[in-house]
Amino acid sequence: MNANNLSGVMWKKSARSAINGNCVEVAPLGEGQVGVRDSKNQSGPVLVFTPDEWKAFVGGVKDGEFDL
């Protein structure tokens, strides 16, 4: 999906995002879906996750599955 199709969506960056702007933004899209985009390319592509996909991702983050 392209970000231009999502006018009026309220995008948020993490309070812990880097000062240089290298981060992602997320937005609720309705029906539990969540959009994710590159903050440096706001008119570029958007990944859309179902509620179950987003819940699994957030759970993985909380459980440390993506720690380096």
KANOR-V581703 format. One record per pair of residues at least 24 apart in sequence whose ideal C-beta (glycine too) atoms are under 7 Angstrom apart, sorted by the first residue. I is the first residue (numbers start at 1). GAP is how many residues later the second one is. Records with the same first field share a line. If there is no record, write none. Layout:
I=GAP  GAP
This chain:
1=45  47
2=43  44
3=34  39  40  41  43
4=39
6=29  40
9=26
13=26
